[in-house]
Amino acid sequence: MAAPVQDAAAVRDRAPVRDAASASSAGPWSLRHLHLELLVSFAAAGAGRLRGQARLELRCERHGAGAELRLDAHPSLAVSRAALLPPPGGPGDAAGQALPVESRPFASYGSALHIALPQAPRAGQLLTLLIDYEAGEGPGVCWLSPEQTAGKQKPYMYTQGQAVLNRSFFPCFDTPSVKFTYSATVKVPEGFTAVMSATSWEKQKDNTFVFKMSQPIPSYLIALVVGDIVSADVGRGEGFRRAPELWELSRVWAEPCQIEAAKKEYDGVIEEFLVVGEKLFGPYVWGRYDILFMPPSFPFGGMENPCLTFVTPCLLAGDRSLVDVIIHEISHSWFGNLVTNATWGEFWLNEGFTMYAQRRISTEVYGLPYTCLEAATGRVLLRQHMDATGEDHPLNKLRVVIEPGVNPDDTYNETPYEKGYCFVSYLAHLVGNQSKFDAFLQAYVNRFKFQSITADDTLGFFLEYFPELKEKGVDSIPGFEFDRWLNTPGWPPYLPDLSPGQQLMRPADELAELWAADGLNMEAIEAVDITGWRTYQLVYFLDQILQKSPLPEGNVKRLSKMYPKISKAQNAELRLRWCQIVLKNNLEAEYSKVKDFLHSQGKQKYTLPVYRAMWGGSEATRALAMETFSATAPQLHVNVQNYVKKILGLGEAEA
Ligand SMILES: [Zn+2]
């Protein structure tokens, strides 16, 4: 395990950036440590309760903080008491001095907790604040019924903090511009286990779990799961080349019915990615890297909670074919979790750098052609997004202006990921030498680790690191000005060369061509061996088939028989495309596969396109959509339910 940082405040060398999405008075204060004391109880039906106490250890950083402290909170969070604890060792009531506290409206996604202090603090003064509260069903606290889990026996709860949801989990400075360490004591009912995004986990008596995160992180990375979950060790694979004492063995966590599959899929593969990541970007500081497989209703692909990535069970493909998706979440260990965007308007600092890091690791492990092919699918997503919104849409800038009142989650789109990737690739192109740019990335992480930064910090450091480029004025080359990259919407002015991917695309293109022909040339088709094709080459092939669909009568049926590797795949990326092809070609014999896919998972990115394809198809596929939705709605996340209702014209879609 890496040595903890002594003081979160000491690593910050300037006041936090103003974040319009936070109601808090974070600026003049630093949060040195947060402790949560939680009691979790499930209800017979519907949402359970989380009763808790938050202890905030604050330090006043400058004069003028005033005698009022504001924290981010949410209407679903009921605060019963705020109190000021006496200084350690000093006189005073151990229960603390009660303080007037009032919740006031702030935005659709949160409220402001105003706490009146006895007097304005001096700079340097330490305060410990206690807040007693209860949380029910808030946007960041999700309660699942047994039927929304894989085992279907017991309820489940999980939290999702990004972007501004944790203010419904605990009162805090809910802004990525503030970092702090945390600890928690969580008591859960018999038969349940709690896990958190923490460097240490300990089970004590009375089903109480104790956690400690010894590195400073922003509030959105605090995460809790309570459910019928178990763990299994995975690690020490062939790729493992590191001294064993330097980090702890990775584990997978899942419901008991999924743990075997999870262990089989990820045994011995995680550490290879960590080893490559360390070689490229510097030490992995989080001690342990565990993966938690969420219940099927988890609507996201993954969430990079430190020490414990949350992922969709769709990553259990049965053949290790989606293992590389984990690389993205691992890359966040350096970009996002260690160096963090100070506001959600500069989300590209988290995601653009992570896409670049993911593709660097992928290049080292799988080679350049495969990585370029994967990047090409990303570029298609960016093209589709910009076509749908119009290139000039204000969200198609890297630096998004998030006005007060606008929920940062509503600005979420492909631009920070893929346009951000292009900008980082452009910086690498300016350097012109991969190992020099890799060295820069490592220096960048080292310079800004445990801090929250803006693009000005990033680009300023880039020019400082490469003075010869600064001298040449690379930040103001006409058409490629750094300012234009950040502040002008539209298609990236520079695209990295993905042509090495051509050597994998060409055979896929040719094969798709053969399958789209009127009279099938089976001899030519049989001559193409796809057994060695990895996920994204097959995905690319299926995307071509889908574009050419409907194919001449009978062709898809033969294709299905010819490639059970595709038509019977458990890999969700392949299943999604196969369902779309089945629907577009009215292959009624395989409608059951569409139904099975929608019953098996509820990830938004897979579920919505399948419903769109069904609703855009024949009478029969529309009936299939209605029937499947009425059977699966209770197991879907409420947001996904609402989006599907909108697609099926059932109304009630929420803003
Ligand atoms: Zn990401």
Boltz pocket constraint, residues with backbone or C-beta under 6 A from the ligand:
constraints:
  - pocket:
      binder: B
      contacts: [[A, 328], [A, 332], [A, 350], [A, 351], [A, 354]]
      max_distance: 6.0
